């Protein structure tokens, strides 16, 4: 089968991915083999390719927003059958016995495994997944619309919940890419007033089209104090202005797995009056199930930009250059 692998991590302009031929994997135990239709391109894939996120093993196939059809199953599979449309997301294994798993915080498991980091992901014709970590997918969405929901959507949903946005509250979003444009729609559906801070004029237009009442630059700041904010851009220098934009008791949630250095904070200006700063680490399967159940109820408008399978490298380059509006998706089956 065809598969892209992270060959030599480094600047994306240096083509860190390499296209290789791998054996078609065989499912065992409770594993599903998925014939991949599409795979979303996540900024985490970019961090992995460039070496900001150190690969767990050499030659791993990236991609963790995987949509496809079950075409073979291991002997102990009970939840799915050949022909079922399923999704494979970032979290692919937890130990189930550590203190975090036992209390329901499996996203903090001490021995987790992740798709496209520990094990091969979706930049390939086939992938394996334990059935307990595969998602049944909602009807009403095309494959290319579903792919971004499996990481960008789920992580955006968790970030929104971590921001403690009250019903009808004022939310600020910093950066407006794949994850942000989905989280924004959940917040708006639940009655929020939305301000979006981004450099991209095209992203500002998309935010306004989706219902944002104000768009602008982070240096300007939103017109009113925020009850909550989410930082999607991996830019640590945005943390101080985002905290300063919060109202009393507000929370800033940082959604990314990687962030550049945060400058020094002024306690009185940035944290006093019970302002909070929190991170977001992976997700639980419960997050994914809740979000995928909510998606058709809204219903989510998923903006995607498609790339043929041979152009996976170009998709990463354009993501790095902020030339993707919405979410980039690699068309594997038609590549």
C-alpha positions in Angstrom: 0.0 0.0 0.0 1.0 3.6 -0.4 2.0 5.5 2.7 3.7 8.8 3.5 6.2 8.7 6.4 8.1 11.2 8.4 11.6 10.6 7.0 13.8 13.3 8.2 12.0 15.9 10.4 12.8 19.4 9.6 11.4 22.6 8.0 8.5 21.7 5.8 10.1 23.4 2.8 12.7 20.7 2.9 10.1 17.9 2.2 10.3 15.9 5.5 7.7 13.4 4.2 8.6 10.5 1.9 6.2 8.3 -0.1 6.9 4.6 0.4 5.3 1.2 -0.2 4.3 -0.7 3.0 2.6 -4.1 3.4 -1.1 -3.9 4.0 -1.6 -4.4 7.7 -3.5 -7.4 9.1 -6.0 -6.9 12.0 -5.7 -9.0 15.1 -7.8 -9.3 18.3 -10.2 -6.4 18.5 -8.6 -4.4 15.6 -10.4 -3.0 12.6 -8.7 -2.5 9.3 -9.9 0.6 7.7 -9.7 1.3 3.9 -9.1 5.1 4.1 -11.2 7.5 2.1 -9.8 10.8 3.4 -7.5 12.1 6.1 -7.6 15.6 7.6 -4.3 17.5 7.9 -3.8 18.8 11.4 -1.3 21.3 12.7 0.1 18.5 14.9 1.1 16.7 11.7 3.1 19.8 10.8 4.7 19.9 14.2 5.7 16.2 13.8 7.1 16.7 10.3 9.1 19.7 11.4 10.4 18.1 14.6 8.7 20.4 17.1 6.9 17.2 18.2 9.5 14.4 18.4 8.4 11.3 16.6 8.0 8.3 18.9 9.5 6.0 16.2 11.3 6.5 12.9 9.2 6.4 9.7 5.8 6.8 11.3 2.9 7.6 9.0 1.2 10.8 10.2 -2.5 11.6 10.1 -5.2 11.2 12.8 -8.4 12.6 11.3 -9.1 9.4 9.4 -12.4 8.5 7.7 -12.9 5.2 5.9 -14.7 1.9 5.6 -14.0 -1.2 7.7 -12.8 -3.9 5.2 -11.5 -6.5 7.6 -11.8 -7.3 11.4 -9.9 -9.2 14.0 -11.4 -12.4 15.5 -12.7 -10.6 18.7 -14.4 -7.6 17.1 -18.0 -7.1 18.2 -18.9 -3.4 17.6 -18.3 -3.0 13.9 -18.6 -5.0 10.7 -17.0 -4.8 7.2 -18.7 -2.0 5.3 -19.2 0.3 8.3 -18.0 3.9 7.9 -15.8 4.8 10.9 -13.4 7.4 12.1 -9.9 7.1 13.7 -8.8 10.0 15.9 -5.7 11.1 17.8 -6.3 9.0 21.0 -5.9 5.3 20.2 -5.1 3.6 23.4 -5.1 4.2 27.2 -4.1 1.9 30.0 -7.4 2.0 31.8 -5.8 1.4 35.2 -3.8 4.5 36.1 -5.2 7.1 38.5 -6.2 9.4 35.6 -8.1 6.7 33.7 -9.8 5.4 36.8 -11.2 8.9 37.6 -12.4 9.5 34.0 -9.5 11.6 32.8 -8.2 9.2 30.2 -6.8 12.1 28.2 -4.1 12.4 31.0 -3.3 8.6 30.9 0.3 7.9 31.8 0.7 5.3 29.1 -1.3 6.5 26.1 -0.8 5.9 22.4 -1.7 8.3 19.6 -2.5 7.8 16.0 0.1 9.1 13.6 2.7 9.5 16.5 3.1 6.2 18.2 1.3 4.1 15.5 0.8 4.6 11.8 -2.0 7.1 10.8 -4.1 8.1 7.9 -1.6 9.3 5.2 -1.9 5.8 3.7 -4.3 3.5 2.0 -5.1 1.5 5.2 -4.9 1.8 8.9 -5.6 -0.3 12.0 -7.5 0.8 15.1 -8.8 -1.0 18.2 -12.6 -1.0 17.9 -12.9 0.6 21.3 -11.2 3.7 20.0 -12.9 3.9 16.6 -15.9 6.3 16.2 -19.2 5.6 14.6 -19.8 8.6 12.4 -23.0 10.7 12.1 -25.1 10.7 8.9 -25.5 13.8 6.8 -21.8 14.6 6.3 -19.6 13.7 3.4 -16.3 12.0 4.2 -14.2 15.1 3.7 -16.5 17.0 6.1 -16.2 14.4 8.8 -12.4 14.1 8.8 -11.7 17.5 10.5 -14.3 16.7 13.2 -12.1 13.9 14.4 -9.4 16.1 15.9 -9.9 19.8 15.0 -13.5 19.4 16.0 -13.1 17.3 19.1 -10.1 19.3 20.5 -12.0 22.6 19.8 -15.0 21.2 21.6 -12.8 20.2 24.6 -11.1 23.6 24.5 -14.5 25.3 24.6 -15.6 23.3 27.6 -12.2 24.0 29.3 -12.7 27.8 28.8 -15.8 27.6 31.1 -17.8 29.9 28.8 -21.1 30.6 30.5 -24.3 30.3 28.5 -24.8 33.5 26.5 -21.3 34.7 27.4 -18.7 36.6 25.3 -16.1 34.3 23.7 -12.8 35.4 22.1 -11.0 33.2 19.6 -7.3 33.8 18.7 -6.4 32.2 15.4 -9.2 31.0 13.1 -8.2 27.7 11.3 -9.7 24.2 11.2 -10.4 23.8 14.9 -11.5 27.4 15.6 -14.1 27.5 12.9 -15.8 24.4 14.3 -15.6 25.4 18.0 -17.0 28.8 17.0 -20.1 27.2 15.6 -20.7 25.2 18.8 -20.4 28.4 20.9 -22.7 30.3 18.7 -25.2 27.5 18.7 -25.2 27.7 22.5 -25.8 31.4 22.5 -22.4 33.0 22.7 -21.3 36.3 21.4 -18.1 35.8 19.4 -15.1 38.0 18.7 -12.3 36.6 16.5 -8.7 37.8 16.4 -6.7 36.7 13.4 -4.3 38.3 10.8 -6.0 36.6 7.8 -8.5 38.7 6.0 -10.0 35.6 4.5 -10.4 34.0 8.0 -12.0 37.2 9.2 -14.6 37.0 6.4 -15.3 33.3 7.3 -15.7 34.2 11.0 -18.2 36.9 10.1 -20.1 34.7 7.8 -20.4 32.1 10.5 -21.8 34.7 13.0 -18.9 36.5 14.7 -20.0 40.0 15.8 -16.5 41.4 15.7 -13.2 40.4 13.9 -9.9 42.1 14.1 -6.3 41.9 15.1 -5.1 40.7 18.5 -3.3 44.0 19.1 -6.6 45.8 18.9 -8.3 43.5 21.3 -12.1 42.8 21.3 -14.6 45.7 21.9 -15.8 44.2 25.2 -14.2 42.2 28.0 -14.4 38.5 27.4 -16.0 35.9 29.6 -13.7 33.2 28.0 -11.1 32.9 25.3 -9.4 30.1 23.3 -6.0 30.4 21.8 -5.7 28.2 18.7 -2.7 29.9 17.2 0.6 28.3 18.4 1.9 31.7 19.3 2.9 32.3 22.9 3.1 36.1 22.5 -0.7 36.1 22.2 -1.1 34.8 25.7 -0.7 38.2 27.5 -3.1 40.2 25.3 -5.6 37.3 25.5 -5.5 37.3 29.3 -5.7 41.1 29.4 -8.9 40.9 27.3 -10.6 38.7 29.9 -13.3 40.1 32.2 -13.1 39.2 35.9 -13.3 35.4 36.4 -12.6 34.7 32.8 -10.5 31.7 31.5 -8.1 31.4 28.6 -7.8 27.9 27.3 -4.8 27.0 25.1 -5.8 24.4 22.6 -2.5 23.4 20.9 -0.1 20.6 21.6 2.8 23.0 20.9 3.2 26.6 21.8 6.1 29.1 21.3 7.5 30.7 24.5 5.1 32.8 26.6 6.5 36.3 27.6 6.5 37.3 31.2 3.0 38.0 32.7 2.1 41.0 34.9 0.0 39.6 37.8 -2.2 42.6 38.3 -3.0 43.0 34.6 -3.2 39.4 33.4 -4.2 37.1 36.3 -5.6 39.1 39.2 -9.4 39.2 39.7 -9.5 35.4 39.3 -8.5 35.2 35.6 -7.3 31.7 34.8 -5.0 30.2 32.2 -5.4 26.5 31.3 -4.1 24.0 28.7 -5.9 21.4 26.8 -4.3 17.9 26.6 -5.7 15.5 24.0 -9.4 14.4 24.6 -11.4 11.7 26.1 -13.6 9.4 24.1 -16.6 10.9 25.8 -15.6 14.3 24.4 -15.6 12.8 20.9 -18.9 11.1 21.3 -20.6 14.2 22.7 -19.2 16.4 19.9 -20.1 14.0 17.1 -23.6 13.7 18.5 -23.9 17.5 18.5 -22.5 18.1 15.0 -25.6 17.2 13.1 -27.9 19.0 15.6 -26.2 22.4 14.9 -25.6 21.4 12.0 -21.9 22.2 11.5 -20.7 23.9 8.4 -17.3 22.3 7.7 -15.0 24.3 5.4 -12.4 22.1 3.7 -9.7 22.4 1.1 -8.9 19.2 -0.7 -5.5 17.9 -1.8 -4.9 14.7 -3.9 -3.0 12.0 -2.0 0.3 12.7 -3.9 0.1 16.3 -2.7 0.3 15.6 1.1 3.6 17.5 1.3 2.1 20.5 -0.4 -0.9 20.4 2.1 1.6 20.7 5.0 3.5 23.5 3.3 0.3 25.5 2.7 -0.9 24.9 6.3 2.5 26.2 7.5 2.1 29.3 5.4 -1.4 29.9 6.7 -2.8 29.5 3.1 -5.6 27.1 4.2 -9.0 28.4 4.9 -10.9 26.0 7.1 -9.4 22.5 7.2 -7.1 20.8 4.7 -8.1 17.2 3.8 -6.1 14.6 1.8 -8.2 12.6 -0.6 -6.6 9.2 -0.1 -9.0 6.9 -2.0 -9.0 9.0 -5.2 -5.2 9.8 -5.0 
